[in-house]
């Protein structure tokens, strides 16, 4: 395959992935990151308080409730990071996967600490 054909295929593949994920909506990001956000937040709060998790609600000391809504999970921010990453050309697959993992991990840490 010629270099120009390979670049064209790379661009097409990346944008097809973006289009397919946009058709499915943001549910995939919420499906993945909601439980992670809820349980890591509960784990950090458990250092200071007695906590339990019931669905998407964190219960503190049996009478304070923290409900994790979609805005707390920030699925659209993960989607934006994914779009920005896939729109960068000329990055090999291994490095791209590392970049996505680093971006998602960094954002998860910042999101939980806020």
C-alpha positions in Angstrom: 0.0 0.0 0.0 1.4 3.4 -0.9 2.0 6.0 1.7 -0.8 8.3 0.5 -3.2 5.4 0.5 -2.2 4.4 4.0 -2.7 8.0 5.2 -6.1 8.2 3.6 -7.1 4.8 5.1 -5.9 6.1 8.6 -7.9 9.3 8.3 -11.0 7.4 7.1 -10.7 4.8 9.9 -10.4 7.4 12.6 -13.3 9.4 11.5 -15.5 6.4 10.9 -14.8 5.4 14.5 -15.8 8.9 15.7 -19.0 8.8 13.6 -20.0 5.4 14.9 -19.4 6.4 18.5 -21.4 9.6 18.0 -24.4 7.6 16.7 -24.5 5.5 19.8 -24.5 8.6 22.0 -22.5 9.1 25.1 -24.0 6.1 26.9 -20.7 4.1 26.3 -18.7 6.7 28.3 -21.3 6.8 31.1 -21.5 3.0 31.1 -17.7 2.8 31.6 -17.0 5.8 33.8 -20.1 6.0 36.1 -19.2 3.0 38.2 -15.5 3.9 38.3 -16.3 7.5 39.4 -18.9 6.4 42.0 -16.8 3.7 43.6 -13.5 5.6 43.6 -15.3 8.6 45.2 -16.8 6.4 47.8 -13.4 4.9 48.5 -11.8 8.3 49.0 -14.7 9.4 51.2 -14.4 6.2 53.3 -11.1 7.5 54.5 -12.9 10.3 56.4 -16.5 9.0 56.8 -18.5 5.8 57.1 -19.8 5.3 53.6 -21.9 2.9 51.6 -23.0 2.8 47.9 -26.5 2.1 46.8 -26.9 2.3 43.0 -25.7 5.8 42.0 -26.0 7.2 45.6 -23.2 7.4 48.1 -24.5 7.4 51.7 -22.4 9.2 54.3 -22.9 8.3 58.0 -26.4 6.8 57.2 -28.0 10.2 56.6 -26.1 12.3 54.1 -26.7 11.4 50.5 -24.6 12.2 47.5 -26.2 11.3 44.2 -23.9 11.0 41.2 -25.7 12.4 38.2 -24.4 12.3 34.7 -22.9 15.8 35.0 -20.7 14.4 37.9 -19.4 11.7 35.6 -18.7 14.1 32.7 -19.2 11.6 29.9 -19.2 14.4 27.3 -15.7 15.5 28.5 -14.4 12.0 27.9 -16.0 12.1 24.5 -14.3 15.4 23.7 -10.9 14.0 24.8 -11.6 11.0 22.5 -12.5 13.3 19.6 -9.4 15.4 20.1 -7.2 12.4 20.3 -8.5 10.7 17.2 -8.4 14.0 15.2 -4.6 14.2 15.6 -2.9 12.7 12.5 0.2 10.5 12.1 0.3 8.8 15.4 0.8 5.0 15.5 -1.9 2.9 17.2 0.1 1.9 20.3 1.0 5.6 21.1 -2.6 6.6 20.4 -3.9 4.1 22.9 -1.4 5.2 25.5 -2.5 8.8 24.9 -6.2 8.0 25.3 -5.5 6.0 28.5 -3.4 8.9 29.9 -6.0 11.5 29.0 -8.9 9.4 30.5 -6.9 8.5 33.6 -5.8 12.1 34.2 -9.3 13.4 33.8 -10.7 10.7 36.0 -8.3 11.7 38.8 -9.1 15.4 38.4 -12.9 14.7 38.2 -12.8 12.6 41.4 -10.7 15.1 43.4 -13.0 18.0 42.5 
